[in-house]
């Protein structure tokens, strides 16, 4: 397993805890995480990271074991809404994820070809340049964008089954078990989703989809930059120095609509999570902003899912220190250079009722 630029992990690190985290059960913490309380991830990491590391280190080297733990907690973070306590404990669930990751890595290593020695570099010098040219890169990005849009347009039941099978790499049996569906129903959903996905793509992209696979084209499994960004976001969420700022609903907006901005005074990354947002109007989108002094800077646009939830990970100078104010507005679909639309939620670090650790 190659290094993906993940941060170095210290297994005895202190992590930020939710109130009374020591007395809160794993399943309750998962419920909080699924409900948008990203800080619930810290206690779970504190309880299980070293155990999972020890498990992985029995079969793999230390560096790979650290990456396995990283991947497991990324899965916990991404799939918190799929955890069902009536089907088993969190401990059993997280160890099952870890076992799956470890076995996948061992299988991958067993399939690797043995490389011939090339001390003079002659074979390497004679090999063609594998790097794509600018035109190929642009075409690849356009194809990925087309597949992503087609995937997002699938009915929710079909989209989730297809993603689990071809992006997350689960078998049909594992997908059926996770979704609590008969195997036949699961296969039907996957097949119907694939047919609908191909029908919505340009012929050339549809052929590429069959040849390369959804995960390779969409870039979720193979996009190392994206995975490294997720790793840095996970490190932020489990840091004791992270500050969380709640953005409350503006007048006229349903009070359950809110967001949480998490940042760090010594990190150039922030995570913004949205909860219970109404669907964006036709031709519109939500846009996040931070203010430093008198200047507003866009963090990007975001479209919530069917449950009104979304997550935005931002890196750069705009988030290298805590802002004076944060807000999310409703803007035209292409976004706006400055906040013009109505404010949906807003908050200020340090204001009563908005900031917590």
C-alpha positions in Angstrom: 0.0 0.0 0.0 1.5 3.3 -1.1 1.5 6.4 1.2 -1.4 8.7 0.4 -0.1 11.8 2.2 -2.1 11.0 5.4 -1.1 12.8 8.5 1.1 11.0 11.0 -1.0 9.4 13.8 -0.1 9.2 17.4 -2.0 6.4 19.0 -2.1 7.9 22.5 -3.2 11.3 21.5 -5.8 13.2 23.4 -9.1 13.8 21.5 -11.9 16.2 21.9 -14.8 14.7 23.6 -18.5 15.4 23.5 -20.1 16.2 26.9 -20.0 13.2 29.2 -18.3 11.2 26.4 -16.8 8.8 28.9 -20.3 7.8 30.0 -21.8 7.7 26.5 -22.1 4.3 24.8 -20.7 3.6 21.4 -24.1 3.3 19.8 -25.2 6.6 21.2 -22.0 8.3 19.9 -22.8 6.8 16.4 -26.3 8.2 16.6 -24.8 11.6 17.4 -22.4 11.3 14.5 -25.2 10.4 12.1 -27.1 13.4 13.3 -24.3 15.7 12.4 -22.3 15.8 15.7 -18.9 15.3 14.1 -17.2 15.7 17.5 -18.7 12.3 18.5 -16.0 10.8 16.2 -13.2 11.7 18.7 -14.3 9.4 21.5 -14.8 6.5 19.2 -11.4 7.0 17.7 -9.9 7.2 21.2 -11.5 3.9 22.2 -10.8 1.8 19.1 -7.8 3.3 17.1 -5.1 1.5 19.1 -7.0 -1.8 19.1 -7.5 -1.7 15.4 -3.9 -0.8 14.9 -2.8 -3.8 16.9 -5.1 -6.0 14.9 -3.7 -4.7 11.5 -0.1 -4.9 12.8 -0.4 -8.6 13.3 -0.5 -9.1 9.6 0.9 -5.9 8.1 3.8 -3.5 8.7 3.3 -0.5 10.9 2.9 2.1 8.2 0.2 0.0 6.4 -1.5 -0.7 9.7 -1.7 3.1 10.4 -3.3 3.6 6.9 -5.8 0.8 7.6 -6.9 2.5 10.8 -7.2 5.8 8.8 -9.4 4.1 6.2 -11.6 2.4 8.8 -12.4 5.7 10.5 -13.0 7.4 7.2 -15.6 4.7 6.6 -17.1 5.2 10.1 -17.3 8.9 9.3 -18.8 8.6 5.8 -21.2 5.7 6.6 -22.4 6.7 10.1 -26.0 6.9 8.8 -25.9 3.3 7.7 -25.0 1.9 11.2 -28.0 0.1 12.7 -27.5 -0.9 16.4 -30.4 -3.4 16.1 -28.1 -5.5 13.8 -25.1 -5.5 16.1 -22.8 -3.5 18.3 -20.5 -0.7 17.0 -17.5 -2.8 18.2 -18.5 -5.7 15.9 -19.2 -3.3 13.0 -15.9 -1.4 13.2 -13.9 -4.6 13.5 -15.8 -6.1 10.5 -14.7 -3.0 8.5 -11.1 -3.4 9.7 -11.1 -7.2 8.8 -12.4 -6.4 5.4 -9.7 -3.7 4.8 -6.9 -6.0 6.1 -8.0 -8.9 3.9 -8.3 -6.7 0.8 -4.7 -5.5 1.4 -3.4 -9.0 1.9 -5.2 -10.1 -1.3 -3.8 -7.1 -3.2 -0.3 -7.9 -2.1 -0.6 -11.6 -3.2 -1.6 -10.5 -6.7 1.3 -8.1 -7.2 3.8 -9.3 -9.8 7.4 -9.8 -8.9 9.5 -7.0 -10.4 12.7 -7.8 -12.2 15.8 -6.1 -11.0 16.9 -3.1 -13.2 20.0 -1.7 -11.4 21.1 0.4 -14.5 17.7 1.7 -15.1 17.7 0.4 -18.7 14.2 -1.0 -18.7 12.8 2.1 -17.0 14.5 4.3 -19.6 13.0 2.3 -22.4 9.4 2.3 -20.9 6.9 4.8 -22.4 5.9 7.8 -20.4 2.8 6.8 -18.4 1.8 10.4 -17.6 -1.2 11.7 -19.6 -1.0 14.9 -21.6 -3.0 18.0 -20.9 -5.8 17.0 -23.4 -6.1 13.6 -21.9 -6.4 15.1 -18.4 -9.1 17.5 -19.5 -11.0 14.6 -21.2 -10.7 12.4 -18.1 -12.0 15.1 -15.8 -15.0 15.7 -18.1 -15.7 12.0 -18.2 -15.6 11.8 -14.4 -17.9 14.8 -14.1 -20.4 13.2 -16.5 -20.4 9.9 -14.6 -20.8 11.6 -11.2 -23.8 13.6 -12.5 -25.4 10.5 -14.0 -24.8 8.6 -10.8 -26.3 11.4 -8.7 -29.4 11.3 -11.0 -30.2 7.7 -10.2 -33.1 6.9 -7.8 -31.7 6.8 -4.3 -32.2 3.0 -3.8 -30.4 2.2 -7.1 -27.6 4.8 -6.5 -26.8 3.5 -3.1 -26.7 -0.1 -4.2 -24.5 0.7 -7.2 -22.1 2.8 -5.1 -21.7 0.1 -2.5 -21.0 -2.5 -5.1 -18.7 -0.6 -7.5 -17.3 2.3 -5.5 -17.0 0.8 -2.0 -16.0 -2.6 -3.5 -18.6 -4.7 -1.6 -19.9 -8.0 -2.9 -23.5 -8.4 -3.8 -24.0 -10.5 -0.6 -22.4 -7.7 1.5 -24.6 -5.1 -0.1 -27.7 -7.1 0.5 -26.7 -7.6 4.1 -25.9 -3.9 4.7 -29.2 -2.8 3.1 -31.2 -5.6 4.8 -32.6 -6.8 1.4 -33.0 -10.1 -0.3 -30.0 -11.0 -2.5 -32.3 -11.1 -5.6 -33.7 -7.6 -4.9 -30.2 -6.3 -4.4 -29.0 -7.7 -7.7 -32.0 -6.3 -9.5 -31.3 -2.8 -8.1 -27.7 -2.9 -9.1 -28.5 -4.2 -12.6 -31.3 -1.6 -13.1 -29.0 1.2 -11.8 -26.2 0.2 -14.2 -28.6 0.1 -17.1 -30.0 3.5 -16.3 -26.5 4.9 -15.7 -25.2 3.7 -19.1 -28.3 5.0 -20.8 -27.6 8.5 -19.4 -24.0 8.7 -20.7 -22.5 9.6 -24.0 -21.6 6.4 -25.9 -17.9 6.8 -25.6 -18.1 7.3 -21.8 -20.5 4.4 -21.5 -17.9 2.1 -23.2 -15.2 3.5 -20.9 -17.5 2.8 -17.9 -17.8 -0.9 -18.8 -14.0 -1.2 -19.5 -12.6 0.7 -16.5 -15.4 0.5 -13.8 -17.3 3.2 -12.0 -14.8 3.5 -9.1 -11.9 4.1 -11.5 -13.7 6.7 -13.6 -15.4 8.6 -10.7 -12.1 8.6 -9.0 -13.4 7.9 -5.5 -11.4 4.8 -4.8 -8.3 5.8 -6.8 -8.1 9.6 -6.3 -5.3 9.8 -3.7 -5.6 13.6 -3.4 -9.2 13.3 -2.3 -8.4 10.5 0.2 -5.6 12.5 1.6 -7.9 15.5 2.0 -10.4 13.3 3.9 -7.5 12.1 6.1 -6.6 15.7 7.0 -10.3 16.4 7.7 -10.5 13.3 10.0 -7.4 14.5 11.8 -9.1 17.9 12.4 -12.2 16.3 13.7 -10.3 14.2 16.3 -8.0 17.0 17.4 -8.3 18.4 20.9 -7.5 21.9 19.5 -10.4 22.0 17.0 -13.1 24.6 17.6 -16.7 24.0 16.6 -19.0 26.9 15.7 -22.7 26.3 15.3 -24.5 28.3 12.7 -28.1 28.9 13.7 -31.1 29.4 11.4 -31.9 33.0 10.3 -35.4 34.4 11.0 -38.0 32.7 8.8 -35.9 29.6 8.4 -37.0 26.4 10.2 -35.2 26.3 13.5 -33.9 22.8 13.0 -31.9 24.0 10.0 -28.3 24.5 11.2 -24.7 23.9 10.3 -21.4 23.4 12.2 -18.1 24.9 11.2 -15.0 23.2 12.6 -11.6 24.8 12.3 -8.2 25.1 13.9 -6.0 28.1 14.6 -2.9 26.2 13.3 -4.4 24.2 10.4 -5.3 25.3 6.9 -8.4 23.1 6.7 -12.0 23.4 7.9 -15.0 21.1 7.8 -18.5 22.5 7.4 -21.5 20.2 7.9 -25.1 21.0 7.0 -28.1 19.5 8.7 -31.9 19.7 7.9 -31.5 22.1 5.0 -34.5 22.5 2.7 -33.9 21.5 -0.9 -32.2 24.3 -2.9 -34.7 26.0 -5.2 -34.6 25.3 -9.0 -31.6 27.3 -10.4 -30.2 27.9 -7.0 -27.6 26.5 -4.6 -26.2 27.1 -1.1 -22.9 28.9 -0.8 -20.7 29.1 2.4 -18.8 32.2 3.4 -16.3 33.3 6.0 -15.5 36.9 6.9 -12.2 38.2 8.1 -12.4 41.9 8.9 -14.6 43.4 6.2 -13.9 40.8 3.5 -16.2 37.9 2.7 -14.5 34.8 1.1 -16.5 32.0 -0.5 -15.8 28.5 0.8 -17.7 27.0 -2.1 -21.2 25.8 -3.1 -23.0 22.7 -1.7 -26.2 20.9 -2.4 -27.7 18.9 0.5 -28.9 15.3 0.1 -32.5 14.1 0.4 -32.2 14.4 4.2 -30.9 17.9 4.1 -27.4 17.0 5.0 -24.1 17.8 3.3 -20.4 18.1 4.1 -17.9 20.6 2.7 -14.1 20.2 3.3 -12.1 23.4 2.6 -8.4 24.0 2.5 -6.4 27.2 2.0 -5.7 30.6 3.4 -9.4 31.4 3.9 -9.5 28.9 6.8 -6.0 29.1 8.2 -7.4 31.0 11.2 -10.8 31.3 12.8 -13.0 33.7 10.9 -14.9 36.7 12.4 -18.2 35.4 11.0 -19.5 32.4 9.0 -22.7 32.2 7.0 -24.5 30.2 4.4 -26.6 31.9 1.8 -28.9 30.9 -1.1 -27.3 32.0 -4.4 -27.7 31.3 -8.1 -26.7 27.8 -9.3 -23.3 28.9 -10.5 -22.5 30.7 -7.2 -21.8 34.3 -6.5 -18.6 36.3 -6.1 -20.0 37.8 -2.9 -22.9 37.0 -0.6 -26.1 38.6 -2.2 -28.8 36.0 -1.5 -30.8 35.5 1.7 -28.9 34.2 4.7 -29.9 30.7 5.8 -27.7 30.1 8.8 -25.0 32.2 10.4 -22.7 32.2 13.5 -19.6 33.9 15.0 -16.8 32.2 17.0 -17.2 33.2 20.7 -20.8 34.2 20.5 -23.1 32.6 23.1 -24.9 29.6 21.8 -22.8 29.2 18.7 -19.4 28.0 19.9 -18.5 24.8 21.7 -15.5 22.4 21.9 
